[in-house]
């Protein structure tokens, strides 16, 4: 086993703006031997999320940054190919923070460890609807915004992995939902596949007019993934006692310069007696079992749809991450680590 090698990507330098070819370095290492309690996992799929860009900056956000020279963190799914751990037998599919590499030595263990993929679930769906994307969407809509019948909801970034699911969940909870997206193709997908009541192309259309037409009495809830001018547009169209969930501010680029400026019209929160709250899905760990059960029921009924945008090859993981900030992806950005590995 030790004569074989594998590749991994480590942080070479902290980017000041977009990710460049020099941001990461590739290392080739021998595949390690195993100690008791360990399993060797071949990483098959990586989930790419915008929040990973924040980990490349020097400051701590909700988690510590990736260190220079450290393997890039990231969620993934893989298959156990050798094991000295009875709970992780050979052939078992697992998910967790596997990192940007072809192989990883794992131990089983808890929320932040490596865990077996439940029977009957496509392994890569642990990176989408049953993973960070689905849980973030669910917690934002059901726990932070408490969306129910009669609500009129705006979801920014509606063609993204979180936004697309959040809007569908809001509709399943009884709300009317409008989204924003950045191209005619994305707008069509949001309306025709994700089933939003309406969607506006923020690059080509007049967003304030669209919000006024859709919600003449104001938005009662906003799920914001974008920040910037779209958040200001939303604040200008709030109903009294509206609720806003801050999930992301991808318009800022999440660069070292910061995560966006505060909305210039923030006093609309006071005028409309509204509440704006930031959240991380990990704040709601006790609700995970109920959330996953509800999500599974929606999927079984054919009520949830999602897109996957696949980039091939570990070496293209940095490009895949930058695609999120270039608006190039539709749905969840995934990396198929090795094209010679059969997909899940």
Number of C-alpha atoms within 10 A of each C-alpha: 10 10 8 9 14 15 17 21 24 22 20 18 17 20 18 14 11 15 20 14 9 11 17 24 15 16 13 11 13 12 18 16 13 17 11 10 14 19 27 25 28 24 26 28 31 29 29 24 22 18 15 17 24 22 23 26 22 15 14 12 11 9 9 13 18 22 17 15 13 14 21 25 19 17 20 28 28 29 25 22 16 20 24 16 18 12 15 26 17 17 13 18 26 26 27 25 20 29 22 28 27 22 23 21 19 23 20 19 11 9 11 10 14 24 21 20 20 13 8 6 11 13 24 26 18 22 26 24 25 21 17 20 25 27 26 23 25 27 24 30 26 16 15 20 23 14 24 16 12 11 20 25 28 29 29 31 29 34 32 26 27 29 29 31 29 28 32 29 24 30 23 16 17 15 21 23 26 27 27 26 25 18 17 15 12 22 23 19 22 30 18 12 15 21 20 23 17 19 28 26 19 21 12 10 12 11 19 16 13 18 24 14 11 20 20 13 14 22 28 23 29 28 31 25 22 23 24 19 14 21 23 17 17 24 25 20 20 27 21 18 16 23 24 28 22 20 22 21 22 23 18 16 21 24 20 18 11 12 17 16 10 11 16 12 12 14 13 18 20 11 12 17 14 19 15 17 12 12 16 15 20 14 9 16 12 9 14 16 10 10 19 17 12 13 20 17 13 15 13 10 9 9 16 20 14 21 19 17 14 18 21 15 17 25 20 13 25 20 15 25 23 20 18 21 18 13 16 14 23 23 26 24 26 24 28 24 25 17 13 9 12 8 12 14
